[in-house]
Amino acid sequence: RSQREEILVAANVQYLLTIVTADYLINQAGYPEAAMIAARRSGIKVGLYISKWDLIGERAQALLREKLTLYYDFADAVFAGPACEICDELIQRVKGNTTVVIGDRACGKTTVIHGILSGLQRHDPVPETISSTHASRLLVGPEETLLIDTPGFRDFALNQITESERNAVFPEIARLTEKCHFSNCTHIHEEGCQVIEALRTNRIRKERYRAFQSMTGIAQESKDQKCRSSEVDYRHSACGESFHCKVCGTLVVPEGAGSQHRNHCPKCLSSLHVDNEPGDRSSLCNGIMDPVSVWVRKGGEWAIIHRCRLCGMLSSNRIAADDNPIMLMSIAVKPLSMPPFPLTTLASL
């Protein structure tokens, strides 16, 4: 949908219940933040429910509990658990209100709604199989409780997010930006940036930082690419990730590279600035890395020189077995096609 298009999801509601899966929230952020801004603009309360909690391990649950503390300040209530086991506090929150339930596909919205209705009626257990929702529908419960189920959607048509709205959902980052060395700091690579320093010392999480980037328009990640957490490290292990190239859109798969560490697109040879050291996935820049040159390593192996569009960093990457040979040769001969002197002068030498 167009960013200028205003989309009405539901009217005359008192509560917005936002559902994301535990697996999503471990690796990403942004959806709950956008939901809160949408709810604040509508003048309604917002709750966050983390579904499919039982499908992640104990260690992941411990990490996620720590991350949930970031949401206590801006959500009216935060809940977590299996979608089929609804706690009494959530039931009391929506009781007697009109609540619209939103979330991505297969996050458990309909199951949560049936669990709430079952808890209100004290009978009719949640069905074992529940069909997907393809259109908004109104479900009526006791004591004037109305629940609006919605089809899954991944994004909000939020126009012109203001600084005060961003500060409300990212208070820990907003406090840091005031202390940056430069007033126009982009919080990507500048020296004296307090946001980047907080990331380096783990005072704020990468997922929150990247959600903040998305809402400020600094850097947009591809929708099908998960934000990498600070725990991902491929320096000593193989990387089997697939990704869509941000420059040409090609789906890049690990097979065919001839190595366990593919780090650029084999079609256009572009890459992303995600590493400080090869494989550490610790860079905060995420700028596009353009292939600007090639060189020959000891032993005759070719490598590509990449330069970041955002911060200008240069890096060297081995070519892959399936790299586009025409692109490689065009980069290699480019200095010869644009010499700094007339080639006719070579004859006199």
Secondary structure, DSSP 8 states (H G I E B T S, - for coil): --TT------SS-SEEEEEEEHHHHHH--SHHHHHHHHHHHHT-EEEEEEE-GGGS-HHHHHHHHHHHGGGTTTSSEEEES-TT---HHHHHHHTTSEEEEEESTTSSHHHHHHHHHHHHHT-S---SS-----S-EEEEETTTEEEEE----------S--HHHHHHH-HHHHHHHTT-SSTT--SSS-TT-HHHHHHHTTSS-HHHHHHHHHHHTS----TTS----TT---SSS-----EE-TTT--EE-STTSSSS---S-TTT--EE---SSTT----S---EEEEEEEEE-TTS-EEEEEEETTT--EEEEE--TT--HHHHHHHHHHHHHS-SS-GGGGTT-
